[in-house]
Amino acid sequence: MKHIVDFIEQLERGEHSFTIWVYARHGKFSPFAEPGKTSTTSMLQKAIDQSLQVVVELLTPADNKAYLILTEVHMVVPVLFQQGEVHSVGKSLAA
């Protein structure tokens, strides 16, 4: 099992481009950064510090394309994420 910190370190080691989304309201997530701006792990840490639910959407090929970070329980969960909404949740990758 991985901790949120391990997930962030994995992003740093890999060559992943990603977009950060934070929970807005009514089941919708909004981009954390300006459109077209490349997300960094320091931006991800800032989003985690400010929000309870954060989605990382990978823009490079990977087994899972999006992950929901639940900061209150230190878990990272793969999700089906489309158009700013989480449609389903997969097995936990961290605890």
Secondary structure, 3 states (H helix, E strand, C coil): CECHHHHHHHHHHCCCCEEEEEEEECCEEEECCCCCCCCCHHHHHHHHHHCCEEEEEECCCCCCCEEEEECCCCEEEEEEEECCEEEEECCCCEC
